[in-house]
Amino acid sequence: MDEMKDQEEFYKKLKTQLADTALWPATYLYKFIVPTDTGKINQIETIFDNLGAVITTKKSKNGKYTSLSINVRMKNPDHVIIKYKEVISKVEGVISL
């Protein structure tokens, strides 16, 4: 329960920061880290499919993890948060930065 509450607090704070710091629509940079697994990477890429996202991936030094940087134009802070929630709910073991 606390984790859920913390997550909602985080998104509320993020929404305020985004609303205060950018004119929307704006380009937003998502960063995720996943265990190196083609399936997980494809899941994240699919979530951002058809949005014109520029996605770059980089494996960690030992190859155990892969970071994804996703540069995409979003309509507003709500859409940014919707995508975060979608990735977290669908991709097991993902870390969002």
N, CA, C and O atoms as a GROMACS GRO file, in nm:
protein
  388
    1MET      N    1   0.082  -0.120   0.000
    1MET     CA    2   0.000   0.000   0.000
    1MET      C    3   0.087   0.127   0.000
    1MET      O    4   0.059   0.222  -0.073
    2ASP      N    5   0.193   0.126   0.083
    2ASP     CA    6   0.280   0.243   0.089
    2ASP      C    7   0.350   0.270  -0.044
    2ASP      O    8   0.367   0.384  -0.085
    3GLU      N    9   0.389   0.160  -0.111
    3GLU     CA   10   0.457   0.175  -0.240
    3GLU      C   11   0.364   0.242  -0.341
    3GLU      O   12   0.407   0.328  -0.418
    4MET      N   13   0.238   0.203  -0.339
    4MET     CA   14   0.138   0.261  -0.429
    4MET      C   15   0.121   0.410  -0.399
    4MET      O   16   0.114   0.492  -0.490
    5LYS      N   17   0.113   0.443  -0.270
    5LYS     CA   18   0.097   0.581  -0.228
    5LYS      C   19   0.219   0.664  -0.268
    5LYS      O   20   0.205   0.777  -0.316
    6ASP      N   21   0.339   0.607  -0.249
    6ASP     CA   22   0.463   0.675  -0.287
    6ASP      C   23   0.466   0.701  -0.437
    6ASP      O   24   0.508   0.807  -0.483
    7GLN      N   25   0.422   0.601  -0.513
    7GLN     CA   26   0.421   0.613  -0.659
    7GLN      C   27   0.327   0.726  -0.702
    7GLN      O   28   0.361   0.807  -0.788
    8GLU      N   29   0.210   0.732  -0.642
    8GLU     CA   30   0.114   0.838  -0.677
    8GLU      C   31   0.170   0.975  -0.641
    8GLU      O   32   0.152   1.071  -0.716
    9GLU      N   33   0.238   0.985  -0.526
    9GLU     CA   34   0.302   1.110  -0.485
    9GLU      C   35   0.406   1.152  -0.588
    9GLU      O   36   0.416   1.268  -0.627
   10PHE      N   37   0.486   1.053  -0.630
   10PHE     CA   38   0.591   1.078  -0.729
   10PHE      C   39   0.529   1.134  -0.858
   10PHE      O   40   0.578   1.232  -0.912
   11TYR      N   41   0.422   1.071  -0.906
   11TYR     CA   42   0.359   1.115  -1.032
   11TYR      C   43   0.295   1.252  -1.017
   11TYR      O   44   0.298   1.333  -1.110
   12LYS      N   45   0.238   1.279  -0.901
   12LYS     CA   46   0.176   1.409  -0.876
   12LYS      C   47   0.284   1.519  -0.882
   12LYS      O   48   0.264   1.623  -0.943
   13LYS      N   49   0.396   1.492  -0.817
   13LYS     CA   50   0.508   1.586  -0.815
   13LYS      C   51   0.565   1.605  -0.955
   13LYS      O   52   0.594   1.716  -0.998
   14LEU      N   53   0.581   1.493  -1.027
   14LEU     CA   54   0.633   1.499  -1.164
   14LEU      C   55   0.543   1.582  -1.253
   14LEU      O   56   0.590   1.665  -1.331
   15LYS      N   57   0.412   1.561  -1.241
   15LYS     CA   58   0.316   1.635  -1.324
   15LYS      C   59   0.330   1.786  -1.300
   15LYS      O   60   0.330   1.864  -1.395
   16THR      N   61   0.343   1.825  -1.175
   16THR     CA   62   0.359   1.967  -1.142
   16THR      C   63   0.488   2.021  -1.200
   16THR      O   64   0.490   2.129  -1.259
   17GLN      N   65   0.596   1.946  -1.184
   17GLN     CA   66   0.726   1.991  -1.238
   17GLN      C   67   0.719   2.005  -1.390
   17GLN      O   68   0.768   2.104  -1.446
   18LEU      N   69   0.660   1.908  -1.456
   18LEU     CA   70   0.651   1.913  -1.602
   18LEU      C   71   0.566   2.031  -1.648
   18LEU      O   72   0.600   2.099  -1.745
   19ALA      N   73   0.457   2.054  -1.578
   19ALA     CA   74   0.367   2.163  -1.615
   19ALA      C   75   0.437   2.298  -1.597
   19ALA      O   76   0.412   2.392  -1.672
   20ASP      N   77   0.524   2.306  -1.496
   20ASP     CA   78   0.592   2.432  -1.466
   20ASP      C   79   0.716   2.459  -1.550
   20ASP      O   80   0.762   2.573  -1.559
   21THR      N   81   0.772   2.354  -1.613
   21THR     CA   82   0.901   2.372  -1.678
   21THR      C   83   0.899   2.364  -1.830
   21THR      O   84   1.001   2.387  -1.894
   22ALA      N   85   0.786   2.331  -1.889
   22ALA     CA   86   0.784   2.318  -2.035
   22ALA      C   87   0.654   2.370  -2.093
   22ALA      O   88   0.550   2.371  -2.027
   23LEU      N   89   0.662   2.412  -2.217
   23LEU     CA   90   0.542   2.449  -2.292
   23LEU      C   91   0.501   2.324  -2.370
   23LEU      O   92   0.580   2.270  -2.446
   24TRP      N   93   0.380   2.280  -2.350
   24TRP     CA   94   0.333   2.156  -2.411
   24TRP      C   95   0.255   2.184  -2.537
   24TRP      O   96   0.188   2.287  -2.543
   25PRO      N   97   0.260   2.097  -2.638
   25PRO     CA   98   0.337   1.973  -2.646
   25PRO      C   99   0.487   2.000  -2.645
   25PRO      O  100   0.534   2.104  -2.690
   26ALA      N  101   0.563   1.902  -2.593
   26ALA     CA  102   0.708   1.916  -2.581
   26ALA      C  103   0.775   1.780  -2.598
   26ALA      O  104   0.712   1.675  -2.584
   27THR      N  105   0.904   1.784  -2.629
   27THR     CA  106   0.981   1.661  -2.639
   27THR      C  107   1.023   1.620  -2.498
   27THR      O  108   1.071   1.702  -2.420
   28TYR      N  109   1.004   1.492  -2.467
   28TYR     CA  110   1.037   1.441  -2.334
   28TYR      C  111   1.134   1.323  -2.349
   28TYR      O  112   1.121   1.243  -2.442
   29LEU      N  113   1.229   1.314  -2.258
   29LEU     CA  114   1.326   1.206  -2.261
   29LEU      C  115   1.297   1.108  -2.147
   29LEU      O  116   1.313   1.141  -2.030
   30TYR      N  117   1.256   0.988  -2.185
   30TYR     CA  118   1.237   0.880  -2.089
   30TYR      C  119   1.367   0.802  -2.080
   30TYR      O  120   1.439   0.787  -2.178
   31LYS      N  121   1.397   0.751  -1.960
   31LYS     CA  122   1.512   0.662  -1.943
   31LYS      C  123   1.467   0.542  -1.861
   31LYS      O  124   1.409   0.556  -1.753
   32PHE      N  125   1.494   0.424  -1.915
   32PHE     CA  126   1.460   0.300  -1.848
   32PHE      C  127   1.581   0.208  -1.848
   32PHE      O  128   1.665   0.213  -1.937
   33ILE      N  129   1.588   0.124  -1.746
   33ILE     CA  130   1.690   0.018  -1.742
   33ILE      C  131   1.616  -0.113  -1.723
   33ILE      O  132   1.529  -0.125  -1.636
   34VAL      N  133   1.651  -0.213  -1.805
   34VAL     CA  134   1.591  -0.346  -1.793
   34VAL      C  135   1.701  -0.451  -1.798
   34VAL      O  136   1.808  -0.427  -1.854
   35PRO      N  137   1.675  -0.568  -1.738
   35PRO     CA  138   1.769  -0.678  -1.758
   35PRO      C  139   1.778  -0.702  -1.910
   35PRO      O  140   1.676  -0.697  -1.980
   36THR      N  141   1.898  -0.728  -1.960
   36THR     CA  142   1.914  -0.747  -2.105
   36THR      C  143   1.834  -0.870  -2.148
   36THR      O  144   1.870  -0.984  -2.120
   37ASP      N  145   1.725  -0.842  -2.217
   37ASP     CA  146   1.631  -0.945  -2.261
   37ASP      C  147   1.556  -0.883  -2.379
   37ASP      O  148   1.484  -0.784  -2.363
   38THR      N  149   1.573  -0.942  -2.495
   38THR     CA  150   1.512  -0.888  -2.616
   38THR      C  151   1.362  -0.868  -2.600
   38THR      O  152   1.307  -0.769  -2.650
   39GLY      N  153   1.295  -0.960  -2.531
   39GLY     CA  154   1.151  -0.949  -2.510
   39GLY      C  155   1.113  -0.823  -2.435
   39GLY      O  156   1.019  -0.753  -2.472
   40LYS      N  157   1.187  -0.795  -2.327
   40LYS     CA  158   1.158  -0.675  -2.246
   40LYS      C  159   1.185  -0.547  -2.324
   40LYS      O  160   1.108  -0.451  -2.317
   41ILE      N  161   1.295  -0.547  -2.398
   41ILE     CA  162   1.330  -0.428  -2.478
   41ILE      C  163   1.223  -0.406  -2.584
   41ILE      O  164   1.180  -0.293  -2.607
   42ASN      N  165   1.180  -0.514  -2.649
   42ASN     CA  166   1.074  -0.503  -2.751
   42ASN      C  167   0.943  -0.454  -2.692
   42ASN      O  168   0.871  -0.377  -2.755
   43GLN      N  169   0.911  -0.498  -2.568
   43GLN     CA  170   0.787  -0.452  -2.503
   43GLN      C  171   0.789  -0.300  -2.489
   43GLN      O  172   0.690  -0.233  -2.519
   44ILE      N  173   0.901  -0.247  -2.443
   44ILE     CA  174   0.912  -0.102  -2.424
   44ILE      C  175   0.904  -0.031  -2.559
   44ILE      O  176   0.835   0.070  -2.573
   45GLU      N  177   0.974  -0.083  -2.658
   45GLU     CA  178   0.971  -0.021  -2.791
   45GLU      C  179   0.829  -0.021  -2.847
   45GLU      O  180   0.788   0.076  -2.912
   46THR      N  181   0.754  -0.128  -2.824
   46THR     CA  182   0.617  -0.138  -2.872
   46THR      C  183   0.527  -0.034  -2.807
   46THR      O  184   0.440   0.023  -2.872
   47ILE      N  185   0.548  -0.009  -2.677
   47ILE     CA  186   0.467   0.091  -2.605
   47ILE      C  187   0.482   0.229  -2.668
   47ILE      O  188   0.388   0.308  -2.669
   48PHE      N  189   0.602   0.258  -2.722
   48PHE     CA  190   0.626   0.390  -2.783
   48PHE      C  191   0.615   0.389  -2.935
   48PHE      O  192   0.646   0.488  -3.001
   49ASP      N  193   0.570   0.274  -2.990
   49ASP     CA  194   0.553   0.260  -3.134
   49ASP      C  195   0.450   0.361  -3.185
   49ASP      O  196   0.356   0.395  -3.112
   50ASN      N  197   0.466   0.406  -3.305
   50ASN     CA  198   0.372   0.499  -3.371
   50ASN      C  199   0.365   0.637  -3.307
   50ASN      O  200   0.271   0.712  -3.331
   51LEU      N  201   0.464   0.671  -3.224
   51LEU     CA  202   0.466   0.806  -3.165
   51LEU      C  203   0.582   0.889  -3.221
   51LEU      O  204   0.603   1.004  -3.180
   52GLY      N  205   0.656   0.831  -3.314
   52GLY     CA  206   0.772   0.902  -3.370
   52GLY      C  207   0.887   0.910  -3.272
   52GLY      O  208   0.970   1.000  -3.280
   53ALA      N  209   0.894   0.815  -3.178
   53ALA     CA  210   0.998   0.816  -3.076
   53ALA      C  211   1.133   0.777  -3.135
   53ALA      O  212   1.142   0.691  -3.222
   54VAL      N  213   1.238   0.842  -3.085
   54VAL     CA  214   1.374   0.804  -3.118
   54VAL      C  215   1.426   0.726  -2.998
   54VAL      O  216   1.441   0.780  -2.888
   55ILE      N  217   1.454   0.597  -3.020
   55ILE     CA  218   1.494   0.509  -2.910
   55ILE      C  219   1.638   0.464  -2.930
   55ILE      O  220   1.674   0.411  -3.035
   56THR      N  221   1.720   0.487  -2.827
   56THR     CA  222   1.857   0.437  -2.831
   56THR      C  223   1.876   0.341  -2.713
   56THR      O  224   1.826   0.364  -2.603
   57THR      N  225   1.949   0.234  -2.740
   57THR     CA  226   1.975   0.136  -2.635
   57THR      C  227   2.125   0.123  -2.614
   57THR      O  228   2.204   0.142  -2.707
   58LYS      N  229   2.163   0.090  -2.491
   58LYS     CA  230   2.304   0.072  -2.459
   58LYS      C  231   2.314  -0.034  -2.351
   58LYS      O  232   2.251  -0.026  -2.246
   59LYS      N  233   2.396  -0.135  -2.378
   59LYS     CA  234   2.417  -0.242  -2.280
   59LYS      C  235   2.517  -0.196  -2.174
   59LYS      O  236   2.607  -0.117  -2.202
   60SER      N  237   2.497  -0.246  -2.052
   60SER     CA  238   2.592  -0.217  -1.946
   60SER      C  239   2.725  -0.284  -1.977
   60SER      O  240   2.734  -0.367  -2.068
   61LYS      N  241   2.827  -0.248  -1.903
   61LYS     CA  242   2.963  -0.300  -1.929
   61LYS      C  243   2.967  -0.452  -1.933
   61LYS      O  244   3.032  -0.512  -2.019
   62ASN      N  245   2.897  -0.515  -1.839
   62ASN     CA  246   2.898  -0.663  -1.835
   62ASN      C  247   2.785  -0.726  -1.917
   62ASN      O  248   2.774  -0.848  -1.925
   63GLY      N  249   2.700  -0.641  -1.978
   63GLY     CA  250   2.594  -0.691  -2.065
   63GLY      C  251   2.471  -0.742  -1.993
   63GLY      O  252   2.379  -0.794  -2.056
   64LYS      N  253   2.469  -0.729  -1.861
   64LYS     CA  254   2.356  -0.781  -1.783
   64LYS      C  255   2.231  -0.693  -1.796
   64LYS      O  256   2.119  -0.743  -1.791
   65TYR      N  257   2.252  -0.563  -1.812
   65TYR     CA  258   2.140  -0.468  -1.822
   65TYR      C  259   2.151  -0.387  -1.950
   65TYR      O  260   2.258  -0.370  -2.007
   66THR      N  261   2.035  -0.336  -1.993
   66THR     CA  262   2.030  -0.248  -2.110
   66THR      C  263   1.955  -0.122  -2.070
   66THR      O  264   1.848  -0.128  -2.009
   67SER      N  265   2.012  -0.007  -2.105
   67SER     CA  266   1.940   0.119  -2.080
   67SER      C  267   1.876   0.163  -2.211
   67SER      O  268   1.932   0.147  -2.319
   68LEU      N  269   1.757   0.218  -2.198
   68LEU     CA  270   1.685   0.271  -2.314
   68LEU      C  271   1.660   0.419  -2.290
   68LEU      O  272   1.607   0.458  -2.186
   69SER      N  273   1.697   0.500  -2.388
   69SER     CA  274   1.666   0.643  -2.386
   69SER      C  275   1.564   0.664  -2.497
   69SER      O  276   1.587   0.629  -2.613
   70ILE      N  277   1.452   0.722  -2.459
   70ILE     CA  278   1.342   0.739  -2.555
   70ILE      C  279   1.306   0.886  -2.563
   70ILE      O  280   1.256   0.944  -2.467
   71ASN      N  281   1.333   0.945  -2.677
   71ASN     CA  282   1.304   1.085  -2.700
   71ASN      C  283   1.177   1.093  -2.783
   71ASN      O  284   1.172   1.046  -2.896
   72VAL      N  285   1.074   1.154  -2.726
   72VAL     CA  286   0.945   1.154  -2.795
   72VAL      C  287   0.867   1.281  -2.762
   72VAL      O  288   0.874   1.333  -2.650
   73ARG      N  289   0.792   1.329  -2.859
   73ARG     CA  290   0.708   1.448  -2.839
   73ARG      C  291   0.576   1.404  -2.773
   73ARG      O  292   0.504   1.320  -2.826
   74MET      N  293   0.548   1.462  -2.659
   74MET     CA  294   0.427   1.428  -2.584
   74MET      C  295   0.334   1.549  -2.578
   74MET      O  296   0.378   1.664  -2.580
   75LYS      N  297   0.202   1.520  -2.570
   75LYS     CA  298   0.102   1.627  -2.572
   75LYS      C  299   0.103   1.711  -2.445
   75LYS      O  300   0.094   1.834  -2.451
   76ASN      N  301   0.114   1.644  -2.329
   76ASN     CA  302   0.110   1.714  -2.201
   76ASN      C  303   0.163   1.625  -2.089
   76ASN      O  304   0.190   1.507  -2.112
   77PRO      N  305   0.180   1.680  -1.968
   77PRO     CA  306   0.232   1.599  -1.856
   77PRO      C  307   0.151   1.472  -1.829
   77PRO      O  308   0.209   1.370  -1.791
   78ASP      N  309   0.021   1.475  -1.848
   78ASP     CA  310  -0.062   1.356  -1.825
   78ASP      C  311  -0.020   1.241  -1.918
   78ASP      O  312  -0.014   1.126  -1.876
   79HIS      N  313   0.009   1.273  -2.043
   79HIS     CA  314   0.050   1.170  -2.139
   79HIS      C  315   0.187   1.113  -2.102
   79HIS      O  316   0.212   0.994  -2.120
   80VAL      N  317   0.276   1.197  -2.049
   80VAL     CA  318   0.408   1.150  -2.004
   80VAL      C  319   0.388   1.045  -1.895
   80VAL      O  320   0.448   0.938  -1.899
   81ILE      N  321   0.303   1.076  -1.798
   81ILE     CA  322   0.279   0.987  -1.684
   81ILE      C  323   0.208   0.859  -1.727
   81ILE      O  324   0.238   0.751  -1.676
   82ILE      N  325   0.115   0.869  -1.820
   82ILE     CA  326   0.044   0.750  -1.871
   82ILE      C  327   0.145   0.651  -1.927
   82ILE      O  328   0.134   0.531  -1.903
   83LYS      N  329   0.244   0.700  -2.003
   83LYS     CA  330   0.344   0.610  -2.061
   83LYS      C  331   0.432   0.548  -1.953
   83LYS      O  332   0.467   0.430  -1.962
   84TYR      N  333   0.470   0.626  -1.852
   84TYR     CA  334   0.548   0.569  -1.741
   84TYR      C  335   0.471   0.454  -1.677
   84TYR      O  336   0.525   0.346  -1.655
   85LYS      N  337   0.344   0.478  -1.649
   85LYS     CA  338   0.262   0.376  -1.583
   85LYS      C  339   0.245   0.252  -1.671
   85LYS      O  340   0.246   0.139  -1.622
   86GLU      N  341   0.230   0.275  -1.800
   86GLU     CA  342   0.215   0.163  -1.893
   86GLU      C  343   0.340   0.075  -1.895
   86GLU      O  344   0.331  -0.047  -1.890
   87VAL      N  345   0.457   0.139  -1.901
   87VAL     CA  346   0.582   0.063  -1.903
   87VAL      C  347   0.598  -0.016  -1.773
   87VAL      O  348   0.629  -0.135  -1.774
   88ILE      N  349   0.577   0.052  -1.661
   88ILE     CA  350   0.596  -0.013  -1.530
   88ILE      C  351   0.498  -0.130  -1.511
   88ILE      O  352   0.534  -0.232  -1.452
   89SER      N  353   0.376  -0.114  -1.560
   89SER     CA  354   0.277  -0.221  -1.541
   89SER      C  355   0.298  -0.339  -1.636
   89SER      O  356   0.257  -0.451  -1.605
   90LYS      N  357   0.361  -0.316  -1.751
   90LYS     CA  358   0.374  -0.424  -1.851
   90LYS      C  359   0.510  -0.492  -1.856
   90LYS      O  360   0.520  -0.606  -1.900
   91VAL      N  361   0.615  -0.423  -1.812
   91VAL     CA  362   0.750  -0.476  -1.828
   91VAL      C  363   0.808  -0.510  -1.690
   91VAL      O  364   0.836  -0.422  -1.609
   92GLU      N  365   0.823  -0.640  -1.667
   92GLU     CA  366   0.873  -0.687  -1.538
   92GLU      C  367   1.020  -0.651  -1.521
   92GLU      O  368   1.100  -0.668  -1.613
   93GLY      N  369   1.056  -0.601  -1.404
   93GLY     CA  370   1.196  -0.572  -1.371
   93GLY      C  371   1.250  -0.441  -1.426
   93GLY      O  372   1.370  -0.416  -1.419
   94VAL      N  373   1.162  -0.356  -1.482
   94VAL     CA  374   1.207  -0.229  -1.538
   94VAL      C  375   1.233  -0.129  -1.426
   94VAL      O  376   1.164  -0.128  -1.324
   95ILE      N  377   1.333  -0.046  -1.448
   95ILE     CA  378   1.362   0.064  -1.357
   95ILE      C  379   1.348   0.192  -1.439
   95ILE      O  380   1.408   0.204  -1.546
   96SER      N  381   1.269   0.287  -1.390
   96SER     CA  382   1.256   0.412  -1.463
   96SER      C  383   1.339   0.518  -1.391
   96SER      O  384   1.342   0.525  -1.268
   97LEU      N  385   1.405   0.600  -1.471
   97LEU     CA  386   1.491   0.705  -1.414
   97LEU      C  387   1.434   0.841  -1.442
   97LEU      O  388   1.492   0.942  -1.402
   0.00000   0.00000   0.00000
